[in-house]
Amino acid sequence: MTKEKGPPAPRLAAVPVVDPDLPEKARELLRDAEKDPRRFSGGQQSPLWAAVPIGVRGGAGTVGGALLWWITGSVQVYDPKTADSASATDLFDKTLQSVIDAAHSGLITVLPFAAAGVLLLTGLRAWETAGYNATLDRLTEARKRCVRPAELADDARTLLARTQQAKTTVLASSVHRFGLIDRQRNETALPRQEWEIAEALREYTRLVKAEPKKPRSERVAALLGTRRKALRTSLDGIARRVAALESYADQVTAADDRYRELQQIHQLTEGSGDVLDLLARTVRDDLAVAEIDGMTGEAAAVAATFTTALDSAKEAAVIALPTARKTA
């Protein structure tokens, strides 16, 4: 009887891919935009126009203060030459005149600072807007170097998920973590392969979406068919690249299985001396030695299998992770 296979392991969902060469500051900006999209939801604005409301309101306030200064300088409700110091009315007028004079003197002192403050706030607003515009420019450039699954067509998204699953399988393996395969190459080449595949899939999706939905004539339909055939050929090429990565991941998984098996065999044979002593008490020494030799031979066989699996994984890496060609 053949053993029934269980359900296949669920594949990883595709996640965004960022260009490995993207600087950390740009990556941080992408993360900030992801956490607080409303912060970057507004479009660019002219710094001068952004500063106009502050300038208008501040200028109006300053002009109003200057007008009030002129009024307080022109108004005279108390004349000491004609006033009667004993009169209650004159005493009130004198007090009011003192308040008006104080306001007039205070305004002439405050107005220059108020005008300077308006200019400063207007300049700060223009500077903040210019800085925000520059941040939006950097964010736009950073987003060009990030491929999101939502941007891709269904078939392209599936290929990206397969790529990422293969990458995760290799990087999570024991033979990778312990440096039994080329760890540095994996950590450098796999993200580069993932990015190049994601970028190609995004371009493929863009071209597919640019196609007319309803051809207007047979000539357009024929041209569209040729175009789609070319795009399919391109996608098949990407799929072959993904398949090579999956083959590499399969070889790494096989090497990982043999590695764990070898560890268990070593664990069992570490206490072979104690087993020999125990067997020697109950059976002949030669039988005990033969038993232990059999265990040791099993360990050697598994070690050889592991070496073969490891060599296969390294050969698959040469295909899946080609070394970049050096330009003269």
C-alpha positions as CSV (number, residue, x, y, z in Angstrom):
1,M,0.0,0.0,0.0
2,T,1.2,3.4,-0.8
3,K,1.3,5.9,2.0
4,E,-1.2,8.7,1.4
5,K,0.4,12.1,1.2
6,G,-0.8,14.7,3.6
7,P,-2.0,18.1,2.4
8,P,0.8,20.3,1.0
9,A,2.3,22.8,3.3
10,P,0.7,26.3,2.8
11,R,2.8,28.7,0.8
12,L,3.9,32.0,2.2
13,A,2.0,35.0,1.2
14,A,4.0,37.5,-0.8
15,V,5.4,40.5,1.1
16,P,6.8,43.8,-0.1
17,V,10.3,43.6,-1.6
18,V,12.8,46.5,-1.1
19,D,15.9,47.1,-3.2
20,P,18.8,45.8,-1.2
21,D,20.8,48.9,-2.1
22,L,18.2,51.3,-0.7
23,P,19.8,53.4,2.1
24,E,18.6,52.8,5.6
25,K,17.1,56.4,5.8
26,A,14.9,55.7,2.8
27,R,13.8,52.4,4.3
28,E,12.9,54.2,7.5
29,L,10.9,56.7,5.5
30,L,9.0,53.9,3.9
31,R,8.3,52.4,7.3
32,D,7.1,55.8,8.6
33,A,4.8,56.2,5.6
34,E,3.4,52.7,6.2
35,K,2.7,53.4,9.9
36,D,1.2,56.9,9.4
37,P,0.0,57.2,5.8
38,R,-2.1,60.4,6.6
39,R,1.2,62.2,7.4
40,F,2.2,61.9,3.7
41,S,-1.2,62.0,2.1
42,G,-1.1,65.6,1.1
43,G,0.5,66.6,-2.3
44,Q,3.3,69.1,-2.8
45,Q,2.6,72.8,-2.3
46,S,4.4,76.0,-3.2
47,P,6.3,77.2,-0.2
48,L,5.3,80.8,-1.0
49,W,1.6,80.0,-1.3
50,A,1.8,78.0,2.0
51,A,3.3,81.0,3.7
52,V,0.7,83.5,2.3
53,P,-2.0,82.9,5.0
54,I,0.4,83.5,7.8
55,G,1.8,86.6,6.1
56,V,-1.7,87.9,5.4
57,R,-3.0,87.4,8.9
58,G,0.2,88.6,10.5
59,G,0.4,91.6,8.1
60,A,-3.2,92.5,8.8
61,G,-2.5,92.4,12.5
62,T,0.6,94.6,12.2
63,V,-1.2,97.1,10.0
64,G,-4.0,97.2,12.5
65,G,-1.5,97.9,15.3
66,A,0.1,100.6,13.2
67,L,-3.3,102.2,12.6
68,L,-4.1,102.0,16.3
69,W,-0.7,103.7,17.0
70,W,-1.6,106.5,14.7
71,I,-5.0,106.9,16.3
72,T,-3.7,106.9,19.8
73,G,-1.1,109.5,18.8
74,S,-3.8,111.8,17.3
75,V,-6.4,111.6,20.1
76,Q,-6.1,114.1,22.9
77,V,-8.9,114.1,25.5
78,Y,-7.0,116.0,28.2
79,D,-5.3,119.4,27.9
80,P,-3.5,120.4,31.1
81,K,-3.6,124.1,30.1
82,T,-7.4,124.3,30.2
83,A,-8.1,121.5,32.7
84,D,-9.4,122.0,36.2
85,S,-7.5,119.7,38.5
86,A,-10.4,119.8,41.0
87,S,-12.9,118.7,38.4
88,A,-13.9,115.0,38.4
89,T,-14.4,115.0,34.7
90,D,-10.9,116.5,34.1
91,L,-9.5,113.9,36.5
92,F,-11.1,111.1,34.4
93,D,-9.9,112.7,31.2
94,K,-6.4,112.9,32.6
95,T,-6.4,109.2,33.5
96,L,-7.8,108.3,30.1
97,Q,-5.1,110.4,28.3
98,S,-2.5,108.6,30.3
99,V,-3.8,105.2,29.2
100,I,-3.9,106.4,25.5
101,D,-0.3,107.8,25.8
102,A,0.9,104.6,27.3
103,A,-0.8,102.5,24.6
104,H,0.8,104.8,22.0
105,S,4.3,104.4,23.5
106,G,3.8,100.6,23.9
107,L,2.7,100.2,20.3
108,I,5.7,102.0,18.8
109,T,7.9,99.6,20.9
110,V,6.0,96.4,20.0
111,L,5.3,97.0,16.3
112,P,8.9,96.4,15.0
113,F,9.0,93.1,17.0
114,A,5.5,92.1,15.6
115,A,6.6,92.8,12.1
116,A,9.8,90.8,12.6
117,G,7.8,87.9,14.1
118,V,5.4,87.9,11.1
119,L,8.4,87.7,8.8
120,L,10.0,84.9,10.9
121,L,6.8,82.8,11.0
122,T,6.2,83.3,7.3
123,G,9.8,82.2,6.5
124,L,9.4,79.2,8.9
125,R,6.2,78.1,7.2
126,A,7.8,78.4,3.7
127,W,10.9,76.4,5.0
128,E,8.7,73.7,6.5
129,T,6.7,73.3,3.3
130,A,9.9,73.1,1.2
131,G,11.2,70.4,3.6
132,Y,7.9,68.5,3.3
133,N,8.1,68.7,-0.5
134,A,11.6,67.3,-0.3
135,T,10.5,64.5,1.9
136,L,7.7,63.6,-0.5
137,D,10.2,63.5,-3.3
138,R,12.4,61.1,-1.4
139,L,9.4,59.0,-0.5
140,T,8.4,58.8,-4.2
141,E,11.9,57.7,-5.2
142,A,11.9,55.2,-2.3
143,R,8.6,53.7,-3.4
144,K,10.0,53.2,-6.9
145,R,12.5,50.9,-5.3
146,C,9.9,48.9,-3.4
147,V,7.6,46.3,-5.0
148,R,4.3,45.6,-3.2
149,P,2.3,42.4,-3.9
150,A,-0.8,44.6,-4.5
151,E,1.0,46.1,-7.6
152,L,1.4,42.7,-9.3
153,A,-0.9,40.6,-11.4
154,D,-2.1,37.3,-9.9
155,D,0.4,35.1,-11.8
156,A,3.2,37.5,-11.0
157,R,2.2,37.6,-7.3
158,T,2.3,33.8,-7.2
159,L,5.9,33.8,-8.6
160,L,7.0,36.4,-6.0
161,A,5.5,34.3,-3.2
162,R,7.4,31.2,-4.5
163,T,10.6,33.2,-4.7
164,Q,10.3,34.4,-1.1
165,Q,9.4,30.9,0.2
166,A,12.6,29.5,-1.4
167,K,14.6,32.3,0.0
168,T,13.1,31.8,3.5
169,T,13.8,28.0,3.3
170,V,17.5,28.5,2.5
171,L,18.1,31.2,5.1
172,A,16.2,29.3,7.9
173,S,18.1,26.1,7.2
174,S,20.6,24.7,9.7
175,V,23.3,24.1,7.0
176,H,23.1,27.8,6.2
177,R,23.1,29.0,9.8
178,F,26.2,26.9,10.6
179,G,28.0,27.9,7.5
180,L,28.0,24.4,5.9
181,I,27.0,26.1,2.6
182,D,28.1,29.5,1.4
183,R,26.4,31.6,4.0
184,Q,27.8,35.0,2.9
185,R,26.8,34.3,-0.7
186,N,23.3,33.4,0.3
187,E,22.8,36.5,2.4
188,T,24.0,38.7,-0.4
189,A,22.7,37.0,-3.5
190,L,19.3,35.8,-2.4
191,P,18.0,39.3,-1.6
192,R,19.4,40.5,-4.9
193,Q,17.7,37.7,-6.8
194,E,14.4,38.4,-5.0
195,W,14.6,42.1,-5.9
196,E,15.5,41.5,-9.6
197,I,12.6,39.0,-9.9
198,A,10.2,41.4,-8.1
199,E,11.2,44.3,-10.4
200,A,10.8,42.2,-13.5
201,L,7.4,41.0,-12.3
202,R,6.3,44.6,-11.7
203,E,7.3,45.6,-15.2
204,Y,5.5,42.6,-16.6
205,T,2.4,43.6,-14.7
206,R,2.7,47.2,-16.0
207,L,2.8,46.0,-19.6
208,V,-0.1,43.6,-19.1
209,K,-2.3,46.4,-17.6
210,A,-1.4,48.7,-20.5
211,E,-3.1,46.4,-22.9
212,P,-6.4,47.5,-24.4
213,K,-9.3,45.5,-22.9
214,K,-11.3,45.3,-26.1
215,P,-9.4,45.2,-29.5
216,R,-11.1,47.4,-32.1
217,S,-10.2,45.3,-35.1
218,E,-8.7,42.0,-36.1
219,R,-5.3,43.7,-36.8
220,V,-5.2,45.0,-33.2
221,A,-6.3,41.6,-31.9
222,A,-3.4,40.0,-33.9
223,L,-0.9,42.5,-32.6
224,L,-2.2,42.0,-29.1
225,G,-1.8,38.2,-29.4
226,T,1.8,38.7,-30.5
227,R,2.4,41.0,-27.6
228,R,0.9,38.6,-25.1
229,K,3.0,35.8,-26.5
230,A,6.1,37.8,-25.9
231,L,5.0,38.7,-22.4
232,R,4.3,35.0,-21.7
233,T,7.8,34.1,-22.9
234,S,9.2,36.7,-20.6
235,L,7.2,35.4,-17.7
236,D,8.3,31.9,-18.4
237,G,11.9,33.1,-18.2
238,I,11.2,34.5,-14.8
239,A,9.4,31.3,-13.8
240,R,12.5,29.3,-14.8
241,R,14.6,31.5,-12.5
242,V,12.2,31.0,-9.7
243,A,12.2,27.2,-10.3
244,A,16.0,27.3,-10.0
245,L,15.7,28.9,-6.6
246,E,13.2,26.4,-5.6
247,S,15.5,23.6,-6.7
248,Y,18.2,25.1,-4.7
249,A,15.9,25.3,-1.7
250,D,14.9,21.7,-2.1
251,Q,18.6,20.6,-2.2
252,V,19.2,22.7,1.0
253,T,16.2,21.0,2.6
254,A,17.6,17.6,1.7
255,A,21.0,18.5,3.1
256,D,19.3,19.8,6.2
257,D,17.4,16.5,6.7
258,R,20.6,14.5,6.3
259,Y,22.3,16.9,8.8
260,R,19.7,16.3,11.4
261,E,19.8,12.6,10.8
262,L,23.6,12.7,11.2
263,Q,23.2,14.6,14.4
264,Q,20.9,11.9,15.8
265,I,23.2,9.1,14.8
266,H,26.1,10.9,16.5
267,Q,23.9,11.3,19.5
268,L,23.2,7.6,19.6
269,T,26.8,6.6,19.0
270,E,28.3,9.0,21.6
271,G,27.4,6.5,24.3
272,S,28.7,3.5,22.4
273,G,31.2,2.7,25.1
274,D,28.5,2.4,27.7
275,V,26.4,0.3,25.4
276,L,29.5,-2.0,24.8
277,D,29.9,-2.4,28.6
278,L,26.3,-3.3,29.0
279,L,26.3,-5.8,26.1
280,A,29.5,-7.3,27.4
281,R,27.8,-8.3,30.6
282,T,25.1,-10.3,28.8
283,V,26.6,-11.6,25.5
284,R,30.0,-12.3,24.0
285,D,32.3,-9.5,23.4
286,D,32.5,-10.1,19.7
287,L,28.7,-9.8,19.4
288,A,28.8,-6.5,21.2
289,V,31.7,-5.2,19.1
290,A,29.8,-6.2,15.9
291,E,26.7,-4.3,17.2
292,I,28.7,-1.2,17.9
293,D,30.5,-1.4,14.6
294,G,27.2,-1.6,12.8
295,M,26.0,1.6,14.5
296,T,29.3,3.3,13.6
297,G,29.0,2.1,10.0
298,E,25.4,3.5,9.9
299,A,26.8,6.9,11.0
300,A,29.4,6.8,8.3
301,A,26.8,6.0,5.7
302,V,24.6,8.8,6.8
303,A,27.7,11.1,6.9
304,A,28.4,10.2,3.3
305,T,24.8,10.8,2.3
306,F,25.0,14.2,4.0
307,T,28.2,15.1,2.2
308,T,26.5,14.1,-1.1
309,A,23.4,16.2,-0.3
310,L,25.6,19.1,0.7
311,D,27.5,18.9,-2.6
312,S,24.2,18.8,-4.5
313,A,23.0,22.0,-2.6
314,K,26.2,23.8,-3.5
315,E,25.9,22.8,-7.2
316,A,22.3,24.1,-7.2
317,A,23.5,27.3,-5.7
318,V,25.8,27.8,-8.7
319,I,22.7,27.6,-10.9
320,A,20.3,29.6,-8.8
321,L,22.7,32.3,-7.5
322,P,25.1,33.0,-10.5
323,T,28.1,35.1,-9.6
324,A,27.8,38.7,-10.9
325,R,30.0,39.3,-13.9
326,K,32.7,41.8,-13.5
327,T,32.8,44.6,-16.0
328,A,36.1,45.8,-17.3
